[in-house]
Amino acid sequence: MTEAARRLRRRAYADVEHDGDRFVARLPDGPAMRLVGSAGVIWDCFVDGATADEVTAEVAGAVGLAPDAIAADVTHFLDDLVRTGLLEVT
């Protein structure tokens, strides 16, 4: 299975806004991640069972950019979410 074809899903998490900042954290022990800029858009466009390519297409549509222009950034952020335990590969 290629990296782009991996199916991802969210693990148990909390999504909190505090003093104008948005955070997501894996439950019950974290870590918390602050969603800055496009990170919030990527998180919001994510649907359980999606691949990186599918998330990239959703984000591209939401922000009006070509998928090729943002694919590397979206994949990098999704990889960060897997490393922090917020997403898992299914």
URVENWO-V115996 format. One record per backbone hydrogen bond with DSSP energy under -1.0 kcal/mol. CO is the residue of the C=O (numbers start at 1). NH is the residue of the N-H. E is the energy in kcal/mol with one decimal. If there is no record, write none. Layout:
{{CO/NH/E} {CO/NH/E}}
This chain:
{{3/6/-1.2} {4/53/-1.1} {7/90/-2.9} {8/49/-3.3} {9/88/-2.4} {12/27/-2.4} {14/25/-2.1} {16/23/-3.4} {18/21/-2.1} {21/18/-3.1} {22/35/-3.0} {23/16/-2.9} {24/33/-3.3} {25/14/-2.4} {26/30/-3.0} {31/26/-1.2} {33/24/-2.3} {36/39/-2.1} {37/40/-1.1} {38/42/-2.7} {39/43/-2.5} {40/44/-2.4} {41/45/-2.0} {42/46/-1.0} {47/50/-1.9} {50/8/-2.2} {51/55/-2.4} {52/56/-2.7} {53/57/-2.1} {54/58/-2.0} {55/59/-2.8} {56/60/-2.8} {57/61/-2.0} {58/62/-2.0} {59/63/-2.2} {60/64/-1.5} {60/65/-1.6} {66/69/-1.2} {67/70/-1.1} {67/71/-1.6} {70/74/-2.6} {71/75/-2.7} {72/76/-2.3} {73/77/-2.3} {74/78/-2.6} {75/79/-2.4} {76/80/-2.0} {77/81/-2.2} {78/82/-1.9} {79/83/-2.6} {80/84/-2.1} {81/86/-1.8} {81/87/-1.7} {82/85/-1.0} {86/11/-2.6} {88/9/-2.0}}
